[in-house]
Amino acid sequence: MASIWDKLRELFGGGTQDLGPVTLQLLQAWGEAASEYKVRDLAFQTAVGKIARSLAKCEVKTFVKGEERKDADYYRLNVAPNMNQNANAWMQKLVARLLEDNEALVIEVNGNLLIADKFDKQIFAMKPWEFSAVESDEYTFRERYTMNDAMYFRLNNSNIKTLVDGVNASYSKMLGAAMEVHQYAGGVKGVLGMQGMKAGSEEERKVAADILENRMRPLWENRNAVVALPQGFNYQDLMKDKGWETTRDYRAMIDDIYDLTASAFGIPPVLLKGQTVDIGEVLDMYLTDCIEPLAGLIQTEMTRYHYGRKDVMNGARIEVDTSRIKHFDLFEAAGSIEKLIGSGVLTINEMRERLGYKLTDDEVGDKHLITKNFGTAEDVAGEGAGNNEDGGGR
């Protein structure tokens, strides 16, 4: 990609020595805009990368007739969707395409699930949409695909990147105003006193110009400087002790851009910026507001593509399990594990599978267990009545 200077050399015949003040101001504004865009793009890519990595950690479960199965579809979606990608890389690319372009297309070629880098689509009201000029990994397919033989994911009706850029573009005006204040506060402003000289004389102007342009220049060009002034001259610094009181820290400006981007994606701002305050509650918000809606969109489209209406009505589905995103501490969860097994919600083997442990061969591992602390209302009432009868003399 050509640099700004390369473009200017082309426009001005090979040199930039005589561009003039207007062109130099334009160049400065261009550079500032490019720097501001880099901050916006960094915040956006940070959000996209975080969401993509989170969803890549999820297990994609396949169900047939209501029962979980590990079949060919399970292998493709969790291990190797195609010959050149593993499931982790594939899911990250899918999510990145979806968030950056607001849509993503997956086609199947010889059993390989390929994510399109580019494609054209035709929208119809009374027949399936069509996709053509599908390009994946620098190869363009000649075939036309429809909604019946492709997975098409659409985030929403508005492109989130366009919205984020629009909000940040408006915010950049405030950044510009803050930068002007910053430049004012950090500038050099002072008064040069000249005692005993005739005001406005030619000699006075020459002496003052020499002092300002030559002798005093090191004061504002160097970090440390000492200047000797002739007798009768004194310099008063008007910006002394002003510091940076009237300006905002640049880090706070960048934080604002991150906060706006995080809000657009539904990510808690502290999580996007890597802060760890109340991380448990923050992760719950992240899963609820950001990850689970996106996982629901992905699993619904995968189910539509892999299973027909009759199969879905009979319990077939694909499910993106988001439970693995949150860090799990076995010892902290021991009480919850005991309750899940003891209440009959999960068998021992179902729990071991979720924890990543080998299933037990003991037949009790597949039975639903209920502790004696549980019972129906009728059973509890009956036991109470029986106790009263046993104590019958009273």
VMD Tcl script that draws the C-alpha trace (Angstrom):
set ca {
  {0.00 0.00 0.00}
  {1.42 3.38 -1.01}
  {2.30 5.81 1.76}
  {0.99 9.37 2.07}
  {4.34 10.71 0.85}
  {4.26 8.42 -2.20}
  {0.82 9.75 -3.13}
  {2.00 13.34 -2.73}
  {5.08 12.72 -4.86}
  {2.84 11.40 -7.63}
  {0.60 14.46 -7.39}
  {3.42 17.00 -7.29}
  {5.85 15.51 -9.76}
  {8.32 13.73 -7.53}
  {9.00 16.18 -4.72}
  {7.39 17.62 -1.61}
  {9.76 20.52 -0.95}
  {7.41 23.19 -2.37}
  {4.02 21.88 -1.31}
  {3.05 25.06 0.47}
  {1.41 25.68 3.87}
  {-2.10 24.56 2.81}
  {-0.89 21.20 1.57}
  {1.24 20.69 4.68}
  {-1.78 21.42 6.88}
  {-3.78 18.90 4.86}
  {-1.00 16.35 5.31}
  {-0.99 16.95 9.07}
  {-4.78 16.52 9.26}
  {-4.49 13.35 7.15}
  {-1.94 11.92 9.56}
  {-4.05 12.78 12.61}
  {-7.10 11.16 11.02}
  {-5.10 8.02 10.23}
  {-3.87 7.81 13.84}
  {-7.40 8.27 15.21}
  {-8.69 5.57 12.83}
  {-6.01 3.16 14.08}
  {-7.31 3.56 17.62}
  {-10.87 2.87 16.45}
  {-9.79 -0.12 14.40}
  {-7.72 -1.52 17.28}
  {-10.72 -1.31 19.63}
  {-12.98 -2.95 17.03}
  {-10.53 -5.77 16.26}
  {-9.97 -6.35 19.99}
  {-13.72 -6.85 20.47}
  {-14.03 -9.12 17.42}
  {-11.05 -11.22 18.50}
  {-12.36 -11.64 22.03}
  {-15.81 -12.80 20.88}
  {-14.33 -15.10 18.23}
  {-11.98 -16.76 20.71}
  {-14.80 -17.21 23.20}
  {-17.07 -18.96 20.70}
  {-14.18 -21.07 19.43}
  {-13.96 -22.60 22.93}
  {-17.54 -23.84 22.75}
  {-18.47 -27.41 21.95}
  {-20.97 -27.78 19.12}
  {-23.32 -30.60 20.11}
  {-25.50 -32.58 17.70}
  {-28.79 -34.16 18.71}
  {-30.81 -36.77 16.81}
  {-34.32 -37.60 18.02}
  {-33.60 -35.65 21.18}
  {-30.49 -37.66 22.07}
  {-26.94 -36.36 21.84}
  {-24.92 -38.06 19.10}
  {-21.28 -37.82 18.09}
  {-21.60 -38.48 14.39}
  {-20.03 -37.14 11.19}
  {-21.60 -33.69 11.68}
  {-20.20 -33.55 15.22}
  {-16.71 -34.34 13.91}
  {-16.87 -31.67 11.23}
  {-18.11 -28.95 13.57}
  {-15.74 -29.76 16.45}
  {-12.58 -31.17 14.86}
  {-12.09 -30.56 11.12}
  {-14.70 -28.60 9.11}
  {-12.48 -28.84 6.05}
  {-9.12 -30.25 5.00}
  {-7.19 -27.05 5.76}
  {-8.70 -25.79 9.02}
  {-9.38 -27.13 12.44}
  {-12.63 -26.29 14.19}
  {-11.07 -23.59 16.38}
  {-9.63 -21.61 13.47}
  {-12.79 -22.17 11.44}
  {-15.09 -20.79 14.14}
  {-12.86 -17.78 14.74}
  {-12.95 -16.93 11.04}
  {-16.71 -17.40 10.88}
  {-17.34 -15.07 13.82}
  {-14.85 -12.49 12.51}
  {-16.56 -12.44 9.11}
  {-19.96 -12.12 10.75}
  {-18.95 -9.22 12.99}
  {-16.85 -7.34 10.45}
  {-19.17 -7.72 7.44}
  {-22.46 -8.17 9.29}
  {-22.95 -11.41 7.35}
  {-21.15 -14.66 6.61}
  {-21.64 -17.46 4.09}
  {-20.58 -21.10 4.43}
  {-20.76 -23.47 1.47}
  {-20.16 -27.22 1.37}
  {-17.84 -28.61 -1.30}
  {-17.06 -32.33 -1.31}
  {-17.86 -32.57 2.38}
  {-15.74 -29.50 3.26}
  {-17.36 -26.53 4.97}
  {-15.76 -23.41 3.47}
  {-16.24 -19.85 4.74}
  {-16.63 -17.34 1.92}
  {-14.28 -14.35 1.85}
  {-16.41 -12.58 -0.77}
  {-19.72 -13.29 -2.45}
  {-22.60 -11.69 -4.30}
  {-26.19 -12.32 -3.28}
  {-29.57 -11.89 -4.86}
  {-32.54 -11.41 -2.56}
  {-35.96 -12.76 -3.48}
  {-39.27 -12.60 -1.68}
  {-40.86 -15.81 -2.96}
  {-37.89 -18.12 -3.52}
  {-34.57 -18.92 -1.82}
  {-31.86 -16.29 -2.00}
  {-28.99 -17.01 -4.41}
  {-25.24 -16.57 -3.93}
  {-22.72 -16.29 -6.74}
  {-19.05 -15.38 -7.30}
  {-18.26 -17.08 -4.01}
  {-14.56 -16.68 -3.20}
  {-12.76 -18.66 -0.51}
  {-8.98 -18.75 0.02}
  {-8.33 -16.94 -3.29}
  {-10.44 -19.40 -5.30}
  {-13.70 -18.32 -6.94}
  {-16.40 -20.93 -7.43}
  {-18.47 -20.78 -10.60}
  {-21.46 -22.52 -9.09}
  {-24.48 -20.66 -7.80}
  {-25.66 -21.55 -4.33}
  {-29.02 -21.03 -2.69}
  {-30.24 -20.92 0.90}
  {-31.06 -24.63 0.52}
  {-27.41 -25.66 0.03}
  {-25.51 -23.03 2.05}
  {-25.44 -21.59 5.55}
  {-26.06 -17.85 5.56}
  {-25.54 -15.95 8.82}
  {-26.71 -12.38 9.24}
  {-26.05 -10.44 12.43}
  {-28.74 -7.76 12.17}
  {-30.18 -5.25 9.74}
  {-27.50 -2.65 10.45}
  {-23.77 -3.14 9.99}
  {-22.29 -2.90 13.48}
  {-18.89 -1.74 12.20}
  {-20.51 1.14 10.30}
  {-22.43 2.15 13.42}
  {-19.34 1.99 15.61}
  {-17.30 4.02 13.12}
  {-20.10 6.57 12.89}
  {-20.30 7.05 16.64}
  {-16.52 7.28 16.95}
  {-16.35 9.71 14.03}
  {-18.67 12.05 15.94}
  {-16.63 11.52 19.07}
  {-13.44 12.37 17.17}
  {-14.66 15.99 17.00}
  {-14.54 16.10 20.78}
  {-11.08 14.53 20.61}
  {-10.03 17.33 18.28}
  {-11.28 19.98 20.68}
  {-9.49 18.29 23.56}
  {-6.27 18.15 21.53}
  {-6.49 21.90 20.88}
  {-6.77 22.53 24.62}
  {-3.88 20.12 25.15}
  {-1.73 21.98 22.64}
  {-2.64 25.32 24.20}
  {-1.79 24.15 27.71}
  {1.47 22.62 26.56}
  {2.60 25.59 24.49}
  {5.02 28.38 25.35}
  {3.54 31.77 26.19}
  {5.40 34.55 27.91}
  {6.26 38.25 28.08}
  {9.71 39.67 27.28}
  {10.41 42.84 29.25}
  {12.95 45.34 27.85}
  {13.80 48.15 30.24}
  {15.56 51.31 29.11}
  {14.87 50.84 25.39}
  {12.76 53.09 23.20}
  {9.43 51.44 22.44}
  {8.90 50.65 18.80}
  {12.36 51.65 17.58}
  {14.04 49.70 14.81}
  {16.96 48.83 17.07}
  {14.60 47.49 19.73}
  {12.79 45.26 17.24}
  {16.05 43.80 15.94}
  {17.38 43.07 19.42}
  {14.06 41.52 20.52}
  {13.86 39.40 17.38}
  {17.41 38.13 17.89}
  {16.73 37.23 21.52}
  {13.46 35.45 20.74}
  {14.60 33.62 17.61}
  {18.11 32.67 18.64}
  {18.81 32.94 22.34}
  {15.46 31.92 23.85}
  {14.51 29.19 21.38}
  {16.21 26.45 23.49}
  {13.71 27.18 26.26}
  {10.84 25.59 24.35}
  {12.77 23.29 22.03}
  {14.84 21.47 24.68}
  {13.81 19.71 27.85}
  {16.53 21.47 29.88}
  {17.91 24.86 28.90}
  {19.55 27.97 30.44}
  {19.44 31.30 28.58}
  {21.51 34.40 29.38}
  {19.62 37.67 28.75}
  {21.29 41.08 28.29}
  {20.96 43.66 31.04}
  {17.54 45.24 31.12}
  {15.76 42.20 29.66}
  {13.57 39.84 31.66}
  {11.25 36.99 30.66}
  {7.98 36.09 32.39}
  {6.50 32.63 31.70}
  {2.70 32.94 31.54}
  {2.22 29.13 31.48}
  {4.20 28.49 34.67}
  {2.38 26.18 37.11}
  {-0.45 25.69 34.59}
  {0.56 22.04 34.05}
  {-2.08 19.94 32.34}
  {-4.98 20.91 34.53}
  {-7.23 21.91 31.63}
  {-6.61 18.77 29.55}
  {-7.68 15.14 29.70}
  {-5.22 12.32 29.74}
  {-4.88 10.70 26.32}
  {-5.42 7.31 27.90}
  {-8.89 8.45 29.02}
  {-9.71 9.40 25.43}
  {-8.71 5.94 24.21}
  {-10.75 4.38 27.03}
  {-13.80 6.25 25.78}
  {-13.41 4.74 22.32}
  {-13.07 1.27 23.85}
  {-16.16 1.87 25.99}
  {-18.24 2.88 22.98}
  {-17.06 -0.14 20.98}
  {-17.69 -2.53 23.86}
  {-21.22 -1.21 24.35}
  {-22.01 -1.74 20.67}
  {-21.05 -5.41 20.95}
  {-22.66 -5.96 24.35}
  {-19.28 -6.54 26.02}
  {-18.71 -5.10 29.51}
  {-16.10 -2.35 28.94}
  {-13.90 -3.53 31.82}
  {-13.64 -6.95 30.17}
  {-12.60 -5.54 26.80}
  {-9.88 -3.45 28.44}
  {-8.57 -6.41 30.45}
  {-9.59 -5.17 33.89}
  {-10.47 -7.85 36.44}
  {-12.78 -6.10 38.91}
  {-15.71 -8.39 39.88}
  {-14.74 -10.71 37.03}
  {-17.38 -13.32 37.90}
  {-20.31 -10.94 37.55}
  {-18.76 -9.32 34.47}
  {-18.38 -12.70 32.73}
  {-22.03 -13.50 33.42}
  {-23.03 -10.22 31.75}
  {-20.70 -10.97 28.83}
  {-22.22 -14.41 28.29}
  {-25.79 -13.18 28.63}
  {-25.62 -10.00 26.54}
  {-23.01 -10.89 23.92}
  {-22.09 -14.56 23.55}
  {-25.37 -16.43 24.03}
  {-27.39 -14.37 21.48}
  {-24.62 -14.87 18.91}
  {-24.37 -18.60 19.75}
  {-28.13 -18.87 19.33}
  {-27.94 -17.29 15.87}
  {-25.18 -19.67 14.79}
  {-26.80 -22.85 16.12}
  {-30.19 -21.98 14.59}
  {-28.72 -21.54 11.11}
  {-26.64 -24.73 11.46}
  {-29.75 -26.64 12.52}
  {-31.71 -25.27 9.55}
  {-29.00 -26.38 7.13}
  {-28.24 -29.84 8.55}
  {-31.76 -30.99 9.41}
  {-35.10 -30.72 7.69}
  {-38.38 -29.74 9.26}
  {-39.41 -33.32 10.04}
  {-36.09 -34.09 11.75}
  {-36.26 -30.93 13.84}
  {-39.81 -31.73 14.92}
  {-38.51 -35.12 16.06}
  {-35.81 -33.60 18.24}
  {-32.86 -33.09 15.88}
  {-30.84 -29.94 16.52}
  {-27.37 -28.43 16.80}
  {-26.45 -26.67 20.02}
  {-23.50 -24.39 20.77}
  {-22.58 -25.12 24.39}
  {-21.27 -21.89 25.96}
  {-20.65 -23.39 29.40}
  {-16.95 -23.95 28.65}
  {-16.18 -20.27 28.18}
  {-16.20 -19.49 31.87}
  {-13.28 -20.84 33.87}
  {-14.35 -23.79 36.01}
  {-12.86 -24.60 39.42}
  {-13.71 -28.18 40.37}
  {-13.27 -27.68 44.12}
  {-15.32 -24.49 44.23}
  {-18.13 -26.24 42.34}
  {-18.09 -29.43 44.44}
  {-21.27 -28.48 46.28}
  {-23.12 -27.71 43.04}
  {-21.97 -30.99 41.49}
  {-23.28 -32.93 44.46}
  {-26.67 -31.20 44.22}
  {-26.98 -31.83 40.46}
  {-26.30 -35.53 40.89}
  {-28.21 -35.90 44.16}
  {-31.32 -34.25 42.73}
  {-31.37 -36.53 39.69}
  {-30.78 -33.72 37.20}
  {-27.62 -35.39 35.83}
  {-26.18 -38.87 36.11}
  {-22.62 -39.42 37.29}
  {-21.44 -40.12 33.75}
  {-23.23 -37.04 32.37}
  {-21.48 -34.94 34.97}
  {-18.09 -36.59 34.32}
  {-18.48 -35.92 30.61}
  {-19.18 -32.23 31.23}
  {-16.13 -32.05 33.49}
  {-13.94 -33.69 30.85}
  {-13.33 -36.92 32.78}
  {-13.47 -40.48 31.48}
  {-16.86 -42.15 31.88}
  {-17.13 -44.84 34.51}
  {-18.01 -48.43 33.55}
  {-19.97 -48.92 36.75}
  {-23.66 -49.29 35.96}
  {-24.52 -46.80 38.67}
  {-22.85 -44.15 36.53}
  {-25.82 -44.10 34.13}
  {-28.55 -44.08 36.76}
  {-30.33 -41.02 38.07}
  {-29.69 -40.75 41.80}
  {-31.83 -38.91 44.32}
  {-30.85 -38.37 47.93}
  {-33.27 -39.16 50.74}
  {-33.64 -35.45 51.39}
  {-35.96 -35.26 48.37}
  {-39.48 -36.58 48.07}
  {-42.91 -35.70 46.71}
  {-45.30 -33.61 48.77}
  {-47.53 -36.67 49.19}
  {-44.64 -38.80 50.45}
  {-43.57 -36.16 52.96}
  {-47.16 -35.70 54.15}
  {-47.59 -39.46 54.43}
  {-44.47 -39.85 56.50}
  {-45.69 -37.13 58.79}
  {-49.07 -38.81 59.23}
  {-47.36 -42.13 59.91}
  {-45.23 -40.57 62.60}
  {-48.32 -39.22 64.28}
  {-49.94 -42.65 64.23}
  {-46.84 -44.26 65.69}
  {-46.94 -41.83 68.50}
  {-50.63 -42.55 68.85}
  {-51.13 -42.38 72.61}
  {-50.95 -38.61 72.60}
}
mol new
graphics top color blue
foreach p $ca { graphics top sphere $p radius 0.5 }
foreach p [lrange $ca 0 end-1] q [lrange $ca 1 end] { graphics top cylinder $p $q radius 0.2 }
display resetview
